[in-house]
């Protein structure tokens, strides 16, 4: 094999290894970002559950008050 071709091959291998290192770092960064987003989603889902419970509680109280008002006879 010629020295020139061997040098080209060596350069290509170095480039591939360099790209692999870069891509592994990118994968780690993206996995961390994904974990953070999943954590945010869980937090928002928890808040949403609390808000749904509050809404249902308020709805029940309003329904109860409306029932009380319906029981009152209006004077004519």
C-alpha positions in Angstrom: 0.0 0.0 0.0 1.3 3.4 -0.8 2.2 5.8 2.0 -0.2 8.4 0.6 -3.1 6.0 0.7 -2.1 4.8 4.1 -2.0 8.4 5.4 -5.5 9.1 3.9 -6.8 6.0 5.5 -5.3 7.0 8.8 -6.8 10.5 8.5 -10.3 9.0 7.8 -10.0 6.7 10.8 -9.0 9.6 13.0 -12.0 11.6 11.7 -14.4 8.7 12.3 -13.1 8.3 15.9 -13.4 12.0 16.4 -17.0 12.0 15.2 -17.8 9.1 17.4 -16.5 10.9 20.5 -18.5 14.0 19.5 -21.7 12.0 18.9 -21.3 10.2 22.3 -21.0 13.5 24.0 -24.1 14.7 22.1 -26.0 11.6 23.1 -25.2 12.3 26.8 -26.3 15.9 26.5 -29.5 14.9 24.8 -30.2 12.1 27.3 -29.8 14.7 30.1 -32.1 17.1 28.3 -34.7 14.3 27.9 -34.5 13.4 31.6 -35.0 17.0 32.5 -38.1 17.2 30.2 -39.5 14.0 31.6 -39.1 15.4 35.1 -40.8 18.6 34.0 -43.7 16.6 32.5 -44.1 14.6 35.8 -44.1 17.9 37.7 -46.7 19.4 35.4 -48.9 16.3 35.5 -48.8 16.5 39.3 -49.8 20.1 39.3 -52.6 19.3 36.8 -53.9 16.6 39.1 -54.0 19.0 42.0 -55.8 21.6 39.8 -58.3 19.0 38.6 -59.0 18.0 42.2 -59.5 21.7 43.2 -61.8 22.2 40.2 -63.9 19.2 41.1 -64.1 20.4 44.7 -65.2 23.9 43.7 -67.8 22.4 41.2 -69.2 20.2 44.0 -69.5 23.2 46.3 -71.2 25.3 43.6 -73.6 22.5 42.9 -74.4 22.2 46.6 -75.0 26.0 46.8 -77.2 25.9 43.7 -79.2 23.0 45.2 -79.7 25.2 48.4 -80.9 28.1 46.2 -83.2 25.9 44.3 -84.9 24.8 47.5 -85.7 28.4 48.4 -89.1 29.4 47.3 -89.3 32.8 45.6 -92.0 35.1 46.9 -94.4 36.4 44.3 
